[in-house]
Amino acid sequence: MSFPPIRTDYIIKQSDQNNDYINKIIDEAIETYSSQVIIYKNNTKILDIRNKNSDDLIETYSITKSFCAIAVMFLIQDKLIKDENDLVCKYIKSWNYGKKKDIKIKHILTHTSGLDTYWNYDEYMGTDVTALSLAINKTHNHNTKWYYNNTASQVIPTLIKIITKMNISKYLKLKLFGPLNIKFKWNRDNKGNDYGANGLSISANSLCKVGLLIANNGIWENKRILNVELINKMTRKRINQTQMKPCPLFNKKTFTGYGYLWYKYNDMLIAYGFLGQQLIIDKKRNMVVSRIVQPHWDNKKFIAETKKKTNTFSSTKRPY
């Protein structure tokens, strides 16, 4: 695959050829090496940009975490847990003893668990992630500060597996991906455990399907998939911008809040991942937007250029 891509690498379908805003998005998508960009307005697709040399299913990195939150909402809907206020130690029995016994599921979902924030991607990808999530230490009091925690996110797939006896990918295939007819891949470790901090590969259009489900209050093709009360629970702002700023990973970002593993930017809901992968849901304007870029870590030009540009693509601005 040639890099950087040029305009002739793209297949572009748009509903309005003369819309200046849409044309600007097309230019920005190409300038920032996007592989797929999809925009829906009033449940109708108005823009479809695809690099014809890219894969259909692309790694979304930390967008995976937002799907972990969706899985927890299904646990509540299925009455497999009471709610997010359940103690984690109710299901992970080894947490009954010691500093972790008072951590609730909601503390994992809001990055306020107080668990060790150490993160090394290469070490994480080469370990038994279930064992890691069971053994992670608590380093400070829970519910006292917000600190983005990749490692603690792995607790959610571990809970799913303990409670449902299946990996999170299989559970979500039954509850979400299957009903929405979504193709996906989910990376797992050598022990067969699904990752939680990252791991979901999916298309931008499929991300938009999930966004449309949320925007339409849990209804897909006239069928109830997820209760609206649970969608509201998951997406309500629980951490404000002031609480997020002390985290060095976010002191220069302009997100205005955080829900359960979902970001808030004013009236928008955002699932966000490394390289600027994102799903944006704007219920006020009835729009759903997704943008993903396929990584090519064997390409030196890609590494250099993405460090400079990729995350600037509408990361905290309204992309239309």
Secondary structure, DSSP 8 states (H G I E B T S, - for coil): --SS--GGGEEEEES-TT-HHHHHHHHHHHHTT-SEEEEEETTEEEEEEEETTS-SSEE-TTHHHHHHHHHHHHHHHTTSSS-TTSBGGGTSGGGGSSGGGG-BHHHHHTT-S-B-----HHHHHTS-HHHHHHH--B-S-TTS-----HHHHTHHHHHHHHHHSS-HHHHHIIIIITTTT---EE-B-TTS-B-SSS-EEE-HHHHHHHHHHHHTTTEETTEE-S-HHHHHHHHS--EEHHHHTTSTTTTT----EE-SS-EEETTEEEEEEGGGEEEEEETTTTEEEEEE----TT-HHHHHHHHHTGGGSSSSS---
